[in-house]
Amino acid sequence: MTSDLLAPLDLAFWNIESAEHPMHLGALGVFAAHTPTAGAHAADLLAARAAAVPGLRMRIRDAWRPSGLLRAPFSFGGATREPAPDFDPLDHVRLHAPTADFQAAAGRLMERPLERGRPPWEAHVLPGEDGVSFAVLFKFHHALADGLRALTLAAAVLDPMDLPARRPRPEEPARSRVPDVRRLPDLVRGAVSDVGRALDIGASVAVSSLATRSSAAFTAEPSGTRRTAGVVLDIDDVHLVRKAVGGTVNDVLIAVVAGALRRWLDERGDGSEGVAPRALIPVSRRRPRTAHPQGNRLSGYLMPLPVDEPDPLRRLATVRSAMDRNKDAGPHRGAGAVALLADHVPALGHRFGGPLVAQAARLWFDILVTSVPLPGIPLKLGGHAVTEVYPFAPLARGQSLAVAISTYRGGVHFGLVADAQAVPDLDMLARAVSEEVAGLIAACDP
C-alpha cells in the first residue's frame, strides 16, 4: 500500500466537517439471524476480515510538503491517504447491547464523528432483542469513499459474492509530471474551457440562490443530534407508475419524495403552499464497476421539488421535465455541478475556506436526494442474509434532512437522516413516503 494525495473534492469533505456536522456516509443492513449469538459471530467476522482489506487500513493525514513542482501550488497544505502503521480492526468494529429499535440506535451512532487520527470508518453490530435478527451500521468518511467506493469496502467484509469477472484494463504508460510541449495548445484550450465551465457553474449557483420559496422545515441551526428512519417500497409498485406515465424509475422516486414532503409539511402544520425546495441530486462520474481511483468523482443536478403542486401526476410530470433538462445540459454544467469547482481550488483554499463553504450549503440547496447503487445478488454475513438495507447521507451544515435511496432484491429502501431537534417527527415523513406511492398508484388507475 502506498500513500496518495487526496483529490480536491475529498479534501473539501475533510475540511468542511465539524463536530455538529460529521461528513460520513452510513448504511444500515438488517440481517435474518439463525441463532441468538449471530450478532456476536458477525462482529468477529467483520474484525477478522477487515484486517485483510487494504482500503480499510488507510488513514488521512495533513501534508504540508509540496508534491511535485507543477502541483506544488495546489498540493501544499493538502492531505494524504496512507496506511496506518498501528491499524487494529477491533478499534473499528464494535458489538453493542441488544436493541429493539435498530433505527433509533443508528441515529445515535450517526451523531458521532469518526476519529480523525485513525482510518475513518466504523462497523457497529446491533443484535436484536427478538433473537432472530441483527443489524450492522457501516460508517465511512466521505473523504475516504464515495457511495460506490464505500460499497466496495463493505462488500469486502461481507460473505464473498459471485460477481462476474472484471475485464482487465489496458496498462497506461507512466505519465511525466512535465507536460509534453506538443500538447500545450490542447492543454491551454482545456484550461480555458475549464475556466469557462467554472464561471458558468458559479453564475448558475448565484441564480439558484434567488429561486422559489423553501420552508423552515429544511433548515436548522446545528444541534449535533441525528435521527434516522427507513421505509421500504415494492419495486413493482414503482414500475407500475413508471409504465403508466413514462419517465424513469428515478423520476418516480424523486416525485415520491416531493409528494411525501408535501404530505408531511401539511400534516405537521407548516403548510406546503408555494414551497419548492431545491434538491441536490448527486451524479456519480465513476463507472459502476470501477472503484479506482479512490477519490470522490461526483457532480450533481439541482432542481426545485414541486412540493406545492397538489396533483401527484403533475408533480411527476414536473420532476420528469426538470430531470430531462438536467440530463440534456449534462452533469458538468449548472448549479448542481458545483462540486466540480473543487478541482479549481488550491489545497490551502480548502483548508482555510472549508468552514465558509460549509456555511454556504444552505444557500445552495435545501435537501439532498441521492441514490446509492447496490448489487442485485443477495448480501450475506456469516451465512445470514440481508433483509433490509438503508443508506444514510451526511447532513450539510444548516440543513435538517437528507434522503438516500437504494434498490435491493425487489424493494426500494429509503434511508432518512434528520437533525433530531429540528425534525422530531421523522417517522411521520417515512409514513408519508408509503402513502405517496399509494396515492400515485390510485391516480394512475383509469
C-alpha positions as CSV (number, residue, x, y, z in Angstrom):
1,M,0.0,0.0,0.0
2,T,1.2,3.4,-0.9
3,S,0.2,7.0,0.0
4,D,-1.7,9.2,-2.4
5,L,-2.8,12.8,-2.3
6,L,-6.4,13.4,-1.5
7,A,-8.4,14.6,-4.6
8,P,-9.7,18.1,-4.3
9,L,-13.3,17.0,-3.5
10,D,-12.1,14.6,-0.9
11,L,-10.1,17.4,0.7
12,A,-13.2,19.6,0.7
13,F,-15.3,16.9,2.5
14,W,-12.4,16.5,5.0
15,N,-12.3,20.3,5.8
16,I,-16.0,21.2,5.9
17,E,-16.6,18.7,8.7
18,S,-17.5,19.9,12.2
19,A,-18.5,18.2,15.4
20,E,-22.1,19.1,14.7
21,H,-22.0,18.0,11.1
22,P,-19.8,14.9,10.6
23,M,-19.2,14.1,6.9
24,H,-19.6,10.3,7.0
25,L,-21.9,8.1,4.9
26,G,-23.8,5.3,6.5
27,A,-25.6,2.2,5.7
28,L,-27.8,0.1,8.0
29,G,-28.1,-3.5,7.0
30,V,-30.6,-5.7,8.7
31,F,-29.9,-9.5,8.8
32,A,-32.0,-12.5,9.5
33,A,-30.3,-14.3,12.4
34,H,-30.2,-18.1,12.7
35,T,-29.2,-18.1,16.3
36,P,-29.2,-15.6,19.2
37,T,-25.4,-15.4,19.0
38,A,-25.4,-14.4,15.3
39,G,-24.6,-10.8,16.1
40,A,-21.5,-11.6,18.1
41,H,-20.3,-14.0,15.4
42,A,-20.9,-11.3,12.8
43,A,-18.7,-8.8,14.8
44,D,-15.9,-11.4,15.0
45,L,-16.1,-12.0,11.2
46,L,-16.0,-8.3,10.4
47,A,-12.9,-7.7,12.6
48,A,-11.1,-10.7,11.1
49,R,-11.9,-9.8,7.5
50,A,-11.2,-6.0,7.9
51,A,-7.6,-6.8,8.8
52,A,-7.1,-8.2,5.3
53,V,-8.7,-5.3,3.4
54,P,-6.1,-2.7,2.4
55,G,-8.6,0.1,1.9
56,L,-9.7,-0.1,5.5
57,R,-6.2,0.5,6.8
58,M,-6.0,3.9,5.2
59,R,-5.9,7.0,7.4
60,I,-5.9,10.6,6.4
61,R,-3.0,12.9,7.4
62,D,-2.1,16.5,6.7
63,A,0.5,17.0,4.0
64,W,2.3,20.3,4.1
65,R,5.1,19.4,1.7
66,P,4.6,20.2,-2.0
67,S,4.1,17.1,-4.2
68,G,6.0,17.7,-7.4
69,L,7.0,21.0,-9.0
70,L,3.9,21.5,-11.1
71,R,1.4,20.5,-8.4
72,A,3.0,22.4,-5.6
73,P,0.7,25.4,-5.5
74,F,-2.3,23.0,-5.3
75,S,-0.9,20.3,-3.1
76,F,0.7,22.5,-0.4
77,G,-1.5,22.3,2.7
78,G,-3.4,19.3,1.4
79,A,-3.8,15.8,2.9
80,T,-2.8,12.3,2.0
81,R,-4.4,8.9,2.3
82,E,-1.8,6.5,3.7
83,P,-1.6,3.2,5.6
84,A,-2.0,3.4,9.3
85,P,1.0,1.7,11.0
86,D,-0.9,0.8,14.1
87,F,-4.2,-0.4,12.5
88,D,-6.3,-2.6,14.8
89,P,-9.7,-3.7,13.4
90,L,-11.0,-4.0,17.0
91,D,-10.9,-0.2,17.2
92,H,-13.4,0.0,14.4
93,V,-15.8,-3.0,14.8
94,R,-18.0,-2.7,17.9
95,L,-20.6,-5.1,19.3
96,H,-23.4,-3.3,21.1
97,A,-26.0,-4.5,23.6
98,P,-29.3,-5.9,22.1
99,T,-31.8,-3.4,21.0
100,A,-35.4,-3.4,20.0
101,D,-35.1,-0.4,17.6
102,F,-32.3,-0.5,15.0
103,Q,-33.2,2.9,13.6
104,A,-33.0,4.7,17.0
105,A,-29.6,3.1,17.7
106,A,-28.4,4.1,14.2
107,G,-29.5,7.7,14.7
108,R,-27.4,8.0,17.9
109,L,-24.4,6.4,16.2
110,M,-24.6,8.6,13.2
111,E,-24.3,11.6,15.5
112,R,-20.7,10.7,16.5
113,P,-17.9,11.9,14.2
114,L,-15.3,9.4,13.2
115,E,-12.0,9.6,14.9
116,R,-9.7,11.5,12.5
117,G,-6.4,10.1,13.7
118,R,-7.5,6.6,12.7
119,P,-8.7,5.1,9.4
120,P,-12.1,6.9,9.2
121,W,-14.6,4.1,9.2
122,E,-16.6,2.0,11.7
123,A,-18.9,-1.0,11.8
124,H,-21.4,-1.2,14.6
125,V,-23.1,-4.6,15.2
126,L,-26.6,-4.3,16.8
127,P,-28.1,-7.6,18.0
128,G,-31.9,-7.6,18.0
129,E,-33.8,-8.2,21.2
130,D,-36.0,-10.6,19.3
131,G,-33.1,-13.0,18.8
132,V,-34.0,-13.5,15.2
133,S,-32.3,-10.5,13.6
134,F,-29.3,-8.3,13.9
135,A,-28.1,-5.1,12.1
136,V,-24.8,-3.7,11.1
137,L,-24.3,0.1,10.7
138,F,-21.3,0.9,8.5
139,K,-19.9,4.4,8.6
140,F,-17.3,5.7,6.1
141,H,-16.0,9.2,5.9
142,H,-16.8,10.9,2.6
143,A,-13.1,11.8,2.2
144,L,-12.3,8.1,2.3
145,A,-15.0,6.9,0.0
146,D,-18.0,7.9,-2.2
147,G,-21.0,5.7,-2.4
148,L,-19.5,3.2,-4.9
149,R,-16.2,3.0,-3.1
150,A,-18.0,2.5,0.3
151,L,-20.0,-0.3,-1.2
152,T,-16.8,-1.9,-2.4
153,L,-15.2,-1.7,1.1
154,A,-18.3,-3.0,2.8
155,A,-18.6,-5.9,0.4
156,A,-15.0,-6.9,1.2
157,V,-16.0,-7.8,4.8
158,L,-19.3,-9.5,3.9
159,D,-19.5,-13.0,2.6
160,P,-17.9,-13.5,-0.8
161,M,-20.2,-12.7,-3.7
162,D,-20.3,-14.5,-7.1
163,L,-19.5,-11.4,-9.3
164,P,-18.7,-11.5,-13.0
165,A,-15.0,-11.5,-13.7
166,R,-13.7,-8.0,-14.1
167,R,-12.3,-7.2,-17.5
168,P,-8.6,-6.4,-17.4
169,R,-7.8,-2.7,-18.1
170,P,-5.1,-1.9,-20.5
171,E,-1.9,-0.7,-18.8
172,E,-1.3,3.0,-19.2
173,P,2.1,4.4,-19.9
174,A,3.7,6.2,-17.0
175,R,2.9,9.9,-17.0
176,S,5.5,12.5,-16.7
177,R,4.9,15.4,-14.4
178,V,6.2,17.8,-17.1
179,P,3.6,18.3,-19.9
180,D,4.6,17.4,-23.4
181,V,5.2,20.7,-25.2
182,R,3.5,19.3,-28.3
183,R,0.3,19.1,-26.3
184,L,0.4,22.6,-24.9
185,P,-2.2,24.1,-27.3
186,D,-4.6,21.3,-26.2
187,L,-3.8,21.9,-22.6
188,V,-4.4,25.7,-23.0
189,R,-7.7,25.1,-24.7
190,G,-8.7,22.7,-21.9
191,A,-7.7,25.2,-19.2
192,V,-9.8,27.9,-20.9
193,S,-12.7,25.5,-21.2
194,D,-12.4,24.6,-17.6
195,V,-12.4,28.3,-16.6
196,G,-15.5,28.9,-18.7
197,R,-17.3,26.0,-17.2
198,A,-16.4,27.2,-13.7
199,L,-17.8,30.6,-14.4
200,D,-21.0,29.1,-15.8
201,I,-21.4,26.9,-12.7
202,G,-20.7,29.9,-10.4
203,A,-23.3,32.1,-12.2
204,S,-25.9,29.2,-12.0
205,V,-25.3,28.9,-8.3
206,A,-25.9,32.6,-7.8
207,V,-29.1,32.5,-9.8
208,S,-30.3,29.4,-7.9
209,S,-30.0,31.2,-4.6
210,L,-32.8,33.5,-5.7
211,A,-35.2,30.6,-6.5
212,T,-38.6,29.9,-5.2
213,R,-39.6,29.7,-1.5
214,S,-38.4,26.9,0.6
215,S,-39.5,26.1,4.2
216,A,-38.0,26.4,7.6
217,A,-38.5,22.7,8.0
218,F,-35.5,22.1,5.7
219,T,-33.0,24.3,7.6
220,A,-31.8,24.2,11.2
221,E,-29.1,25.6,13.5
222,P,-26.7,22.8,14.1
223,S,-27.6,20.7,17.1
224,G,-25.3,17.8,16.5
225,T,-28.1,15.4,17.0
226,R,-29.3,12.8,14.5
227,R,-32.4,10.7,13.9
228,T,-32.8,8.1,11.2
229,A,-35.8,6.3,9.8
230,G,-36.4,3.8,7.0
231,V,-39.2,2.7,4.7
232,V,-39.3,0.0,2.0
233,L,-41.4,0.2,-1.1
234,D,-42.2,-2.6,-3.5
235,I,-40.3,-2.0,-6.7
236,D,-43.3,-3.4,-8.7
237,D,-45.4,-0.5,-7.4
238,V,-42.8,1.9,-8.7
239,H,-42.7,0.2,-12.1
240,L,-46.5,0.3,-12.3
241,V,-46.4,4.1,-12.0
242,R,-43.5,4.4,-14.4
243,K,-45.2,2.2,-17.1
244,A,-48.4,4.2,-16.7
245,V,-47.0,7.7,-17.1
246,G,-43.5,7.2,-18.6
247,G,-40.2,8.5,-17.4
248,T,-37.6,6.6,-15.3
249,V,-37.6,4.8,-12.0
250,N,-35.5,7.7,-10.6
251,D,-38.1,10.2,-11.8
252,V,-40.8,8.4,-9.9
253,L,-38.8,8.1,-6.8
254,I,-37.9,11.8,-6.8
255,A,-41.6,12.6,-7.3
256,V,-42.4,10.3,-4.3
257,V,-40.0,12.4,-2.2
258,A,-41.8,15.6,-3.3
259,G,-45.2,14.3,-2.6
260,A,-44.1,12.8,0.8
261,L,-42.7,16.2,1.8
262,R,-46.0,17.9,0.8
263,R,-48.0,15.5,3.0
264,W,-45.5,15.8,5.9
265,L,-45.5,19.7,5.8
266,D,-49.2,19.9,5.7
267,E,-49.7,17.3,8.5
268,R,-47.2,19.0,10.8
269,G,-48.8,22.4,10.2
270,D,-46.0,24.1,8.3
271,G,-48.0,24.2,5.0
272,S,-46.8,23.4,1.5
273,E,-48.3,26.3,-0.4
274,G,-45.7,28.0,-2.6
275,V,-42.9,25.7,-1.3
276,A,-40.4,24.3,-3.8
277,P,-37.2,23.3,-2.0
278,R,-34.1,23.0,-4.1
279,A,-33.0,19.4,-4.2
280,L,-29.4,18.4,-4.9
281,I,-29.3,15.1,-6.7
282,P,-25.7,13.8,-6.8
283,V,-24.5,12.2,-10.1
284,S,-21.5,9.8,-10.0
285,R,-18.9,10.3,-12.7
286,R,-17.4,6.9,-11.8
287,R,-18.3,3.8,-13.8
288,P,-20.3,1.3,-11.6
289,R,-17.6,-1.4,-11.8
290,T,-14.7,0.9,-11.3
291,A,-13.8,1.6,-7.7
292,H,-10.5,3.3,-8.6
293,P,-9.2,5.9,-8.4
294,Q,-10.3,6.1,-4.7
295,G,-11.3,9.8,-4.7
296,N,-14.8,11.1,-5.0
297,R,-16.0,11.6,-8.5
298,L,-19.2,13.5,-8.1
299,S,-21.3,16.1,-9.9
300,G,-25.0,16.8,-9.4
301,Y,-28.3,18.1,-10.7
302,L,-30.1,20.9,-8.9
303,M,-33.9,21.1,-9.3
304,P,-36.9,22.6,-7.4
305,L,-39.1,19.9,-6.0
306,P,-42.8,20.7,-6.9
307,V,-44.0,20.3,-3.3
308,D,-46.6,23.0,-3.8
309,E,-48.3,21.1,-6.7
310,P,-51.4,19.3,-5.3
311,D,-51.8,16.8,-8.2
312,P,-49.5,13.8,-7.9
313,L,-49.3,13.1,-11.7
314,R,-48.5,16.8,-12.4
315,R,-45.8,16.6,-9.7
316,L,-44.3,13.6,-11.5
317,A,-44.5,15.4,-14.9
318,T,-42.7,18.4,-13.4
319,V,-40.0,16.2,-12.0
320,R,-39.6,14.4,-15.3
321,S,-39.3,17.6,-17.3
322,A,-36.7,19.0,-14.8
323,M,-34.6,15.9,-14.9
324,D,-34.7,15.8,-18.7
325,R,-33.4,19.4,-18.8
326,N,-30.6,18.5,-16.4
327,K,-29.7,15.4,-18.4
328,D,-29.7,17.4,-21.6
329,A,-27.3,20.0,-20.1
330,G,-25.1,17.2,-18.6
331,P,-23.5,16.8,-15.2
332,H,-20.8,19.3,-16.0
333,R,-23.0,22.4,-16.1
334,G,-25.4,24.3,-14.0
335,A,-25.6,24.9,-10.2
336,G,-25.7,21.2,-9.4
337,A,-22.2,20.8,-10.7
338,V,-20.7,23.0,-8.0
339,A,-18.7,20.0,-6.7
340,L,-16.6,20.3,-9.8
341,L,-15.3,23.6,-8.7
342,A,-13.3,21.8,-6.0
343,D,-10.8,21.0,-8.7
344,H,-10.0,24.7,-9.2
345,V,-9.3,25.5,-5.6
346,P,-5.8,25.1,-4.1
347,A,-5.3,22.8,-1.1
348,L,-4.8,25.8,1.2
349,G,-8.1,27.2,-0.1
350,H,-9.9,24.0,1.0
351,R,-8.2,24.0,4.4
352,F,-9.0,27.6,5.3
353,G,-12.2,28.1,3.3
354,G,-13.8,24.8,4.5
355,P,-15.9,26.5,7.2
356,L,-17.2,29.1,4.8
357,V,-18.1,26.5,2.2
358,A,-20.0,24.6,4.9
359,Q,-21.9,27.7,5.9
360,A,-22.9,28.3,2.2
361,A,-24.5,24.9,1.7
362,R,-27.9,26.1,2.9
363,L,-27.8,28.9,0.3
364,W,-27.1,26.4,-2.4
365,F,-29.7,23.6,-1.8
366,D,-32.3,22.7,0.8
367,I,-32.4,18.9,0.7
368,L,-30.2,16.1,-0.6
369,V,-31.8,13.3,-2.5
370,T,-29.3,10.6,-3.6
371,S,-29.4,7.1,-5.0
372,V,-26.8,4.5,-3.8
373,P,-26.3,1.5,-6.1
374,L,-26.4,-2.0,-4.7
375,P,-25.7,-5.3,-6.3
376,G,-28.7,-7.4,-7.5
377,I,-27.4,-10.5,-5.8
378,P,-28.0,-11.4,-2.1
379,L,-25.7,-10.0,0.5
380,K,-24.8,-12.1,3.5
381,L,-22.7,-12.1,6.6
382,G,-21.8,-15.4,8.2
383,G,-24.4,-17.0,6.1
384,H,-27.1,-14.6,7.4
385,A,-29.0,-12.9,4.6
386,V,-29.6,-9.1,4.4
387,T,-33.3,-8.5,4.5
388,E,-33.2,-4.6,4.6
389,V,-30.6,-2.1,3.8
390,Y,-30.9,1.7,4.4
391,P,-28.3,4.1,3.0
392,F,-27.7,7.3,5.0
393,A,-26.2,10.6,3.6
394,P,-24.4,13.2,5.6
395,L,-26.2,16.4,6.6
396,A,-24.7,19.7,5.4
397,R,-24.4,22.5,7.9
398,G,-27.7,24.4,8.3
399,Q,-29.8,21.6,6.8
400,S,-32.1,19.3,8.6
401,L,-33.0,16.5,6.2
402,A,-31.3,14.2,3.7
403,V,-32.8,11.3,1.7
404,A,-30.8,8.3,0.3
405,I,-32.4,5.6,-1.8
406,S,-31.2,2.1,-2.7
407,T,-32.9,-0.7,-4.6
408,Y,-32.3,-4.2,-3.3
409,R,-33.9,-7.5,-4.0
410,G,-37.3,-6.2,-5.2
411,G,-37.5,-3.4,-2.6
412,V,-36.8,0.3,-2.7
413,H,-35.2,1.3,0.6
414,F,-35.4,4.9,1.7
415,G,-32.9,6.0,4.4
416,L,-33.9,9.2,6.0
417,V,-31.4,11.3,8.2
418,A,-32.5,14.4,10.0
419,D,-31.4,16.7,12.7
420,A,-33.2,15.2,15.7
421,Q,-34.1,18.6,17.2
422,A,-35.3,20.2,14.0
423,V,-37.2,17.1,12.8
424,P,-38.5,15.1,15.8
425,D,-41.3,13.7,13.6
426,L,-39.2,11.9,11.1
427,D,-41.3,8.7,11.3
428,M,-44.2,10.8,10.1
429,L,-42.2,11.6,6.9
430,A,-41.4,7.9,6.5
431,R,-45.1,7.1,6.7
432,A,-45.8,9.8,4.1
433,V,-43.4,8.1,1.6
434,S,-45.6,4.9,1.7
435,E,-48.8,7.0,1.4
436,E,-47.5,8.9,-1.6
437,V,-46.8,5.7,-3.6
438,A,-50.3,4.6,-2.8
439,G,-51.6,8.0,-4.0
440,L,-49.6,7.8,-7.2
441,I,-51.0,4.3,-8.0
442,A,-54.5,5.5,-7.3
443,A,-54.0,8.5,-9.6
444,C,-52.8,6.2,-12.4
445,D,-55.8,3.9,-12.1
446,P,-58.2,4.9,-15.0
